[in-house]
């Protein structure tokens, strides 16, 4: 299905005035014909019938008046055939028998652009205050909902629990910014383009997350080139989000949707293993800290021995050097402050 842009003139106001004048003319014609019939002039019967017919059926042309705001589109069909799309803002008049089509009009997802229940209730109260019937208000809401928004929309699906490439269950949530670029594809190629996009987002997240570990793991190939790399969900979030965006775009192309951006909004281990993984991270952090402490302590001991040897401050044999090294390492690597022992006797 190829999108066809209608370049109709924005003559809605002039047609509205014309139909209103015709209504007034028909009313005047009926009154005038009735007066003439009272005088016995039967020749005015056809004119009276014509005026009554217009008063009864004159509301039909008003159905062809369409108002579009900026970044809105209206897909029109005539007796089941797609005739085109109105995309520019303005006040239009089209064939009154045209029908606007939007299968996703009543779909409410966790995204921007969807009308919430509060606004719907407020509109119902306003219509009731103005004296409009429930059916008329529902018809007006239905007509308004047939418009397709061309603005950038933000879709945020619920968090998903997925196993990473190591089998660890994690929870992840994403936000996808998207917009409709081809209204004909969005309306006619898929049943409901909002639900279609939501499903493709969930599927793409699962496909990409299963390739990566949560943290960097040895021997894991995340790029598919056969070489192990350091890719991870936590450390390569930008790359992961870009791959998710590309995956969704491949599927959303047939629905006339462009994926502007995809971002990871939530990432954590699943609750059932979160405590264990926290202990693992703490143990890894303790090991790294101890390694740094030992490296620093060894360097300080080496420096102390070199300074003593250069200045000939104290002559130590190998046994005393080993004892000194042991004592310094205990002092520098211990978790608690050392308790010094003062030797008041001879060194030997």
C-alpha positions as CSV (number, residue, x, y, z in Angstrom):
1,X,0.0,0.0,0.0
2,X,1.4,3.4,-1.1
3,X,0.5,6.6,0.7
4,X,-1.4,9.1,-1.4
5,X,-1.3,12.7,-0.2
6,X,-4.5,14.7,-1.0
7,X,-3.9,18.3,-2.0
8,X,-7.4,19.5,-1.4
9,X,-8.0,23.2,-1.1
10,X,-8.7,24.4,2.4
11,X,-12.2,25.6,1.5
12,X,-14.0,24.3,4.6
13,X,-15.0,27.7,5.9
14,X,-16.5,28.8,2.6
15,X,-18.4,25.5,2.2
16,X,-19.7,25.8,5.8
17,X,-21.0,29.3,5.0
18,X,-22.5,28.1,1.8
19,X,-24.4,25.2,3.5
20,X,-25.6,27.5,6.2
21,X,-26.9,30.0,3.6
22,X,-28.6,27.1,1.8
23,X,-30.3,26.1,5.0
24,X,-31.6,29.6,5.5
25,X,-32.7,29.8,1.9
26,X,-34.5,26.5,2.2
27,X,-36.3,27.6,5.4
28,X,-37.3,30.9,3.7
29,X,-38.5,28.9,0.7
30,X,-40.7,26.7,2.8
31,X,-42.2,29.6,4.6
32,X,-42.8,31.5,1.4
33,X,-44.3,28.4,-0.3
34,X,-46.6,27.9,2.7
35,X,-47.9,31.4,2.4
36,X,-48.5,31.0,-1.3
37,X,-50.3,27.7,-0.7
38,X,-52.6,29.4,1.8
39,X,-53.6,31.8,-1.0
40,X,-54.5,28.8,-3.2
41,X,-51.4,29.0,-5.5
42,X,-50.7,25.3,-6.0
43,X,-47.8,25.9,-8.3
44,X,-45.5,26.5,-5.3
45,X,-45.9,22.9,-4.1
46,X,-42.7,21.6,-5.9
47,X,-40.7,24.5,-4.3
48,X,-42.0,23.7,-0.9
49,X,-41.1,20.0,-1.4
50,X,-37.6,21.0,-2.5
51,X,-37.2,23.2,0.6
52,X,-38.4,20.5,3.0
53,X,-36.1,17.9,1.3
54,X,-33.1,20.2,1.8
55,X,-34.0,20.8,5.5
56,X,-34.2,17.0,6.0
57,X,-31.0,16.0,4.1
58,X,-29.0,19.2,4.2
59,X,-26.9,17.9,7.2
60,X,-25.2,15.4,5.0
61,X,-22.7,17.8,3.4
62,X,-21.7,19.0,6.8
63,X,-20.1,15.5,7.3
64,X,-17.5,16.4,4.7
65,X,-16.0,19.2,6.9
66,X,-12.7,18.1,8.4
67,X,-10.4,20.1,10.7
68,X,-6.7,19.1,11.1
69,X,-4.3,20.5,13.6
70,X,-0.5,20.6,13.0
71,X,1.2,17.1,13.0
72,X,-2.1,15.3,12.4
73,X,-3.3,13.1,9.5
74,X,-6.6,11.7,8.3
75,X,-6.7,8.5,6.2
76,X,-9.9,8.6,4.0
77,X,-11.7,5.7,2.3
78,X,-14.7,5.9,0.0
79,X,-16.9,2.8,0.0
80,X,-14.0,0.7,1.1
81,X,-11.4,2.1,-1.3
82,X,-8.4,4.1,-0.1
83,X,-8.5,7.6,-1.7
84,X,-5.8,9.4,0.1
85,X,-4.5,11.1,3.2
86,X,-4.9,14.7,4.5
87,X,-1.7,15.8,6.2
88,X,-1.5,19.6,6.4
89,X,-3.3,21.5,9.1
90,X,-6.4,23.4,8.0
91,X,-10.2,23.3,7.5
92,X,-11.1,21.0,4.6
93,X,-14.2,19.9,2.8
94,X,-14.1,16.4,1.3
95,X,-16.7,14.0,0.0
96,X,-19.2,13.6,2.8
97,X,-19.4,9.9,2.2
98,X,-15.7,9.5,2.9
99,X,-14.8,7.5,6.1
100,X,-11.8,8.2,8.2
101,X,-9.9,5.0,9.2
102,X,-7.7,4.5,12.3
103,X,-7.7,0.9,13.7
104,X,-5.6,2.0,16.6
105,X,-7.9,4.8,17.7
106,X,-9.1,3.1,20.9
107,X,-5.8,1.4,21.8
108,X,-4.4,2.9,25.0
109,X,-0.8,2.0,25.7
110,X,1.7,3.3,28.2
111,X,2.8,6.1,25.9
112,X,2.4,9.7,25.1
113,X,-0.4,10.9,22.8
114,X,-3.1,8.5,24.2
115,X,-6.1,10.2,25.8
116,X,-6.4,9.3,29.4
117,X,-9.6,8.6,31.3
118,X,-9.5,11.9,33.1
119,X,-9.7,13.9,29.9
120,X,-12.5,11.7,28.5
121,X,-14.5,12.2,31.7
122,X,-13.9,16.0,31.5
123,X,-15.1,16.1,27.9
124,X,-18.2,14.1,28.8
125,X,-19.1,16.7,31.5
126,X,-18.5,19.6,29.2
127,X,-20.8,18.0,26.5
128,X,-23.5,17.3,29.2
129,X,-23.3,21.0,30.3
130,X,-23.7,22.1,26.7
131,X,-26.8,19.9,26.3
132,X,-25.3,17.4,23.9
133,X,-26.6,13.9,24.0
134,X,-24.4,11.0,24.9
135,X,-24.6,9.6,21.4
136,X,-23.5,12.9,19.9
137,X,-20.6,13.2,22.3
138,X,-19.5,9.7,21.5
139,X,-19.7,10.3,17.8
140,X,-17.6,13.5,18.2
141,X,-15.0,11.6,20.2
142,X,-15.0,8.8,17.7
143,X,-14.4,11.2,14.9
144,X,-11.6,13.0,16.7
145,X,-9.9,9.7,17.5
146,X,-9.8,8.8,13.9
147,X,-7.0,11.3,13.4
148,X,-3.4,9.8,13.3
149,X,-0.8,11.8,15.2
150,X,2.5,12.4,13.3
151,X,4.3,13.7,16.3
152,X,7.2,11.9,18.0
153,X,5.7,9.4,20.5
154,X,7.3,7.7,23.5
155,X,6.4,4.1,24.2
156,X,7.5,2.6,27.5
157,X,6.5,-1.1,27.8
158,X,6.5,-2.9,31.1
159,X,9.7,-4.4,32.5
160,X,10.6,-7.8,31.2
161,X,12.4,-10.7,32.9
162,X,14.9,-12.2,30.5
163,X,17.8,-14.6,30.8
164,X,21.1,-13.1,29.6
165,X,23.7,-15.2,27.7
166,X,24.9,-16.8,30.9
167,X,21.4,-17.8,32.0
168,X,21.1,-15.2,34.8
169,X,17.6,-13.7,35.0
170,X,17.5,-9.9,34.7
171,X,14.8,-7.3,34.5
172,X,15.1,-4.7,31.8
173,X,12.8,-1.8,30.6
174,X,13.2,0.4,27.5
175,X,11.7,3.6,26.1
176,X,11.2,3.9,22.4
177,X,10.7,7.2,20.6
178,X,8.8,6.6,17.3
179,X,6.5,8.4,14.8
180,X,4.3,7.5,11.9
181,X,5.8,8.3,8.5
182,X,3.5,6.4,6.1
183,X,-0.1,6.5,7.2
184,X,-1.3,4.1,4.5
185,X,1.1,1.4,5.7
186,X,0.2,2.0,9.3
187,X,-3.5,1.7,8.7
188,X,-3.7,-1.0,6.0
189,X,-0.6,-3.2,6.3
190,X,-1.1,-4.2,10.0
191,X,-4.2,-4.7,12.1
192,X,-3.3,-2.3,14.8
193,X,0.0,-0.4,14.5
194,X,0.3,0.5,18.2
195,X,-0.1,-3.1,19.4
196,X,2.2,-4.2,16.5
197,X,4.9,-1.8,17.6
198,X,4.6,-2.8,21.3
199,X,4.9,-6.5,20.4
200,X,8.0,-5.9,18.2
201,X,9.6,-3.9,21.0
202,X,9.2,-6.8,23.4
203,X,10.5,-9.3,20.9
204,X,13.5,-7.2,20.0
205,X,14.5,-6.7,23.6
206,X,14.4,-10.4,24.2
207,X,16.5,-11.2,21.1
208,X,19.2,-8.7,21.9
209,X,19.5,-9.2,25.6
210,X,20.1,-12.9,25.2
211,X,23.3,-12.1,23.4
212,X,24.9,-10.1,26.2
213,X,25.9,-11.0,29.8
214,X,24.9,-8.6,32.5
215,X,28.6,-7.9,33.4
216,X,31.7,-8.5,31.4
217,X,32.4,-12.2,31.2
218,X,35.4,-14.1,29.7
219,X,34.9,-16.0,26.5
220,X,31.6,-14.3,25.4
221,X,31.2,-13.2,21.8
222,X,28.5,-10.4,21.6
223,X,29.2,-9.2,18.1
224,X,29.0,-12.4,16.2
225,X,32.5,-12.2,14.7
226,X,33.8,-15.3,16.5
227,X,36.1,-13.3,18.8
228,X,35.4,-12.9,22.5
229,X,34.9,-9.3,23.6
230,X,34.1,-7.2,26.7
231,X,30.5,-6.3,25.7
232,X,27.9,-6.4,28.5
233,X,24.5,-5.0,29.2
234,X,25.7,-2.7,32.0
235,X,28.9,-1.5,30.3
236,X,27.7,-1.3,26.7
237,X,24.2,0.2,27.2
238,X,24.5,2.6,24.3
239,X,25.5,-0.2,21.9
240,X,22.7,-2.5,23.2
241,X,20.1,0.3,22.8
242,X,21.2,0.9,19.3
243,X,21.0,-2.7,18.4
244,X,17.5,-2.9,19.9
245,X,16.5,0.2,17.9
246,X,17.8,-1.4,14.6
247,X,16.0,-4.6,15.4
248,X,12.7,-2.8,16.0
249,X,13.1,-0.7,12.9
250,X,13.4,-3.7,10.6
251,X,10.0,-5.0,11.8
252,X,8.3,-1.6,12.0
253,X,9.2,-0.6,8.4
254,X,6.3,-2.5,7.0
255,X,3.9,-0.6,9.3
256,X,5.2,2.8,8.1
257,X,6.8,3.6,11.5
258,X,10.2,5.2,12.1
259,X,12.1,4.4,15.3
260,X,13.8,7.6,16.3
261,X,15.6,6.3,19.4
262,X,15.6,3.6,21.9
263,X,16.9,3.9,25.5
264,X,17.3,1.5,28.4
265,X,15.4,2.9,31.3
266,X,15.8,0.1,33.8
267,X,18.4,-2.7,34.2
268,X,18.9,-5.0,37.3
269,X,19.2,-8.6,38.3
270,X,15.9,-10.3,39.0
271,X,14.9,-10.3,42.7
272,X,15.6,-14.1,43.2
273,X,19.3,-13.7,42.4
274,X,19.9,-10.1,43.2
275,X,21.2,-10.8,46.7
276,X,23.6,-13.5,45.5
277,X,24.9,-11.3,42.7
278,X,25.4,-8.5,45.2
279,X,27.6,-10.7,47.3
280,X,29.5,-11.7,44.2
281,X,30.1,-8.1,43.3
282,X,31.1,-7.3,46.9
283,X,33.6,-10.2,46.9
284,X,35.0,-9.0,43.5
285,X,35.4,-5.5,44.9
286,X,37.1,-6.8,48.0
287,X,39.6,-8.8,46.0
288,X,40.4,-5.9,43.7
289,X,40.9,-3.7,46.8
290,X,43.2,-6.2,48.5
291,X,45.2,-6.6,45.3
292,X,45.7,-2.9,45.2
293,X,46.7,-2.8,48.9
294,X,49.2,-5.6,48.4
295,X,50.8,-4.0,45.3
296,X,51.2,-0.8,47.2
297,X,52.6,-2.5,50.3
298,X,55.2,-4.5,48.3
299,X,56.3,-1.2,46.6
300,X,56.7,0.5,50.0
301,X,58.7,-2.4,51.4
302,X,61.0,-2.4,48.4
303,X,61.5,1.4,48.7
304,X,62.3,1.0,52.4
305,X,64.9,-1.7,51.8
306,X,66.5,0.3,49.0
307,X,66.7,3.5,51.1
308,X,68.3,1.6,54.1
309,X,70.8,0.0,51.8
310,X,71.7,3.3,50.0
311,X,72.3,5.3,53.2
312,X,73.9,2.4,55.1
313,X,71.6,3.2,58.0
314,X,71.3,-0.4,59.2
315,X,73.1,-3.4,58.0
316,X,70.7,-6.3,57.9
317,X,71.3,-9.9,56.9
318,X,68.8,-11.9,54.9
319,X,67.0,-13.3,57.9
320,X,66.5,-9.9,59.4
321,X,65.4,-8.5,56.0
322,X,62.8,-11.3,55.8
323,X,61.5,-10.5,59.3
324,X,61.3,-6.8,58.5
325,X,59.5,-7.5,55.3
326,X,57.0,-9.7,57.1
327,X,56.4,-7.1,59.8
328,X,55.9,-4.3,57.3
329,X,53.5,-6.4,55.2
330,X,51.5,-7.2,58.3
331,X,51.3,-3.5,59.2
332,X,50.4,-2.3,55.7
333,X,48.0,-5.0,54.7
334,X,46.2,-5.5,58.0
335,X,42.6,-4.4,58.5
336,X,43.3,-3.0,62.0
337,X,45.9,-0.7,63.4
338,X,49.1,-2.5,64.4
339,X,50.1,-2.7,68.1
340,X,53.9,-2.0,68.2
341,X,56.2,-4.1,70.4
342,X,59.3,-2.2,71.6
343,X,62.4,-4.3,72.0
344,X,64.6,-2.8,74.7
345,X,67.3,-5.5,74.4
346,X,70.0,-6.2,71.9
347,X,69.2,-6.4,68.2
348,X,70.9,-9.8,68.0
